[in-house]
Amino acid sequence: MMWHYIFILFPAGILAGITSSVAGLASLVSYPALLAVGIPPVFANVTNTAALIFTGVGSGVSSRRELRGHGREFLRLLPLTIGGSLCGSMLLLAAPATTFEHVVPFFILGAALLILCPKRTTLDQQRQLVAASAENGHRELRKIATVVVYSMAIFLVGAYTGYFGAAAGVVMLAILSATSQSEFAEYNALKNVSLGASNLVATLIYAFRSHIYWLAAAPLAAGFFIGGYIGPSIVRHVSSKMLRMVIAVGAIGLAIALFIQTYF
C-alpha cells in the first residue's frame, strides 16, 4: 500500500504543489489523487490539508526575496487566517461539508471573476481618494470600513480553508489582487505562507478529532514541498497578467466541475 501511495501521490503532490503556489488550485490535483487511492472523501479532505502545510513551507523558502519587507502585512494576515481556520475546522467536525458544497461553486466562480477584473488603483489615485475623503470629513470612516471588510474577508478565507479548502488560494488571491499595492509575486508569496499556517492549525485539530491517513500524507507532502519550492520561480518569469488569466480559467473549470458534481 505504501508503494501504491508513493507512485501515485508523490508525483501528484509535485504537480499540486506547483498549482498551489502559483495559482491556489492544489485541490484540483491532490484531492482526486487521494480519492483514487481509496481514501474516503472527508478523510481525503483532512489528509490533503495536512499535506498542504508543506506547500507553504516550500514556497516560503523559495519566496524569501518576495517576502522581504512585507512583515507588517504578513502579521496582519496571519491572525485572521489562523483564527478563521480554527473556526472552520471545528465547524467541519461538527457539521460535514455536504451542505456548504452547494455554495462552493459560486464562491469559486466569484473569485475567478474578481481575479479577471481586479480593482487596482495607482498611488496617485489613492492620494486623490484620500484627499477627497478628507475634504468631506469621511477619511477615518472610510479607512475603518475598508479595514473591517478586508479583515472579515481574510477571516472567512481562513475559515473556508479549515472547513473545505478547494481553491481557497484563488479566493485569497482575488482579495489581495483587489486590495494590495504589491506585485503579484509578492502577494502570492504572502498567500502561500499564510495559508500554510492556516492548514497547520487545521491539521493540529484534525490529528486529535478526526483521522489523517499519514502514510498517504507523507509522499503527498514531499511532493507538495518540491512543487511549492518550484512555483515561485515560475511566478517570477511569467507575466502576472497571463498568470491571472490561467488562474481564473482554472478556477472557472473547477467551479463548473464542482457544480456538476453537486447538483447532478
Residue pairs with C-beta under 8 A, 6 or more apart in sequence:
1 215
2 215
4 37
5 37
5 215
5 216
5 218
5 219
5 220
6 219
8 33
8 36
8 37
9 30
9 33
9 34
9 37
9 216
9 219
9 220
9 223
10 219
10 220
10 222
10 223
11 223
12 29
12 30
12 33
12 220
12 223
13 30
13 33
13 51
13 219
13 220
13 221
13 222
13 223
13 224
13 226
13 227
14 223
14 224
14 226
14 227
14 230
15 29
15 223
15 227
16 26
16 27
16 28
16 29
16 30
16 33
16 55
16 220
16 223
16 224
16 227
17 26
17 54
17 55
17 58
17 59
17 223
17 224
17 225
17 226
17 227
17 228
17 229
17 230
17 231
18 227
18 228
18 230
18 231
18 234
19 25
19 26
19 28
19 29
19 227
19 231
19 250
20 26
20 52
20 55
20 59
20 169
20 192
20 224
20 227
20 228
20 231
21 55
21 58
21 59
21 62
21 188
21 192
21 227
21 228
21 230
21 231
21 232
21 235
22 188
22 231
22 234
22 235
22 243
22 247
23 169
23 170
23 173
23 243
23 246
23 247
23 250
23 251
24 167
24 168
24 169
24 170
24 171
24 172
24 173
24 191
24 195
24 247
25 167
25 169
25 170
25 247
25 250
25 251
25 254
26 48
26 52
26 55
26 169
26 224
27 48
27 165
27 166
27 167
27 254
28 166
28 167
28 250
28 254
30 48
30 51
30 52
30 220
30 224
31 44
31 45
31 48
31 166
33 220
34 44
34 47
34 48
34 213
34 216
34 220
35 41
35 44
37 216
39 47
39 213
39 216
42 96
42 97
42 210
43 210
43 211
43 212
43 213
44 213
45 92
45 97
45 164
45 165
46 202
46 203
46 206
46 210
46 211
46 212
47 212
47 213
47 216
47 217
47 220
48 165
48 220
49 161
49 162
49 165
49 199
49 202
49 203
49 206
50 199
50 203
50 206
50 207
50 212
50 214
50 217
50 221
51 217
51 220
51 221
51 224
52 165
52 195
52 196
52 199
52 224
53 196
53 199
53 200
53 203
53 221
53 224
54 196
54 221
54 222
54 224
54 225
54 228
55 192
55 196
55 224
55 225
55 227
55 228
55 231
56 192
56 193
56 194
56 195
56 196
56 197
56 199
56 200
56 228
57 196
57 225
57 228
58 224
58 225
58 226
58 227
58 228
58 229
58 230
58 231
59 189
59 192
59 193
59 196
59 228
59 229
59 231
59 232
60 67
60 189
60 192
60 193
60 196
60 228
61 229
62 228
62 229
62 230
62 231
62 232
62 233
63 185
63 189
63 192
63 193
63 232
66 183
66 185
66 186
66 188
66 189
66 232
67 74
67 186
67 189
67 190
67 193
70 182
70 186
70 189
70 190
73 180
73 182
73 190
74 190
74 193
74 194
77 154
77 190
77 194
78 194
78 197
80 151
80 154
80 155
80 158
81 154
81 155
81 157
81 158
81 161
81 194
81 195
81 197
81 198
82 158
82 197
82 198
82 201
83 155
83 158
84 154
84 155
84 156
84 157
84 158
84 159
84 160
84 161
84 162
84 198
85 158
85 159
85 161
85 162
85 198
85 199
85 201
85 202
86 162
86 201
86 202
86 205
87 158
87 159
87 162
88 158
88 159
88 160
88 161
88 162
88 163
88 164
88 202
89 162
89 163
89 201
89 202
89 205
89 206
90 162
90 205
91 159
91 162
91 163
92 162
92 163
92 164
93 205
93 206
93 209
93 210
97 163
97 164
100 163
100 164
101 164
101 258
101 262
102 262
102 263
104 164
104 166
104 258
104 262
105 255
105 256
105 258
105 259
105 262
106 255
107 160
107 171
108 166
108 167
108 170
108 171
108 251
108 254
108 255
108 258
109 251
109 252
109 255
110 174
111 167
111 170
111 171
111 173
111 174
111 251
112 170
112 174
112 247
112 248
112 249
112 251
112 252
112 255
113 248
114 174
114 175
114 177
114 178
115 170
115 173
115 174
115 177
115 244
115 247
115 248
115 251
116 244
116 245
116 248
118 174
118 177
118 178
118 244
119 178
119 179
120 177
120 178
121 129
123 181
126 181
130 139
133 139
133 142
150 175
150 179
153 175
154 172
154 175
157 168
157 171
157 172
157 175
157 195
158 198
160 168
160 171
161 168
161 195
161 198
161 199
161 202
162 198
162 201
162 202
162 205
165 199
166 254
166 258
167 251
167 254
167 255
168 195
169 191
169 192
169 195
170 247
170 250
170 251
172 191
172 194
172 195
173 187
173 188
173 191
173 247
176 182
176 187
176 188
176 190
176 191
177 184
177 187
177 244
180 186
180 187
182 190
183 240
184 235
184 240
184 243
184 244
185 232
185 235
185 236
185 240
188 232
188 235
189 232
192 228
192 231
192 232
203 212
206 212
235 243
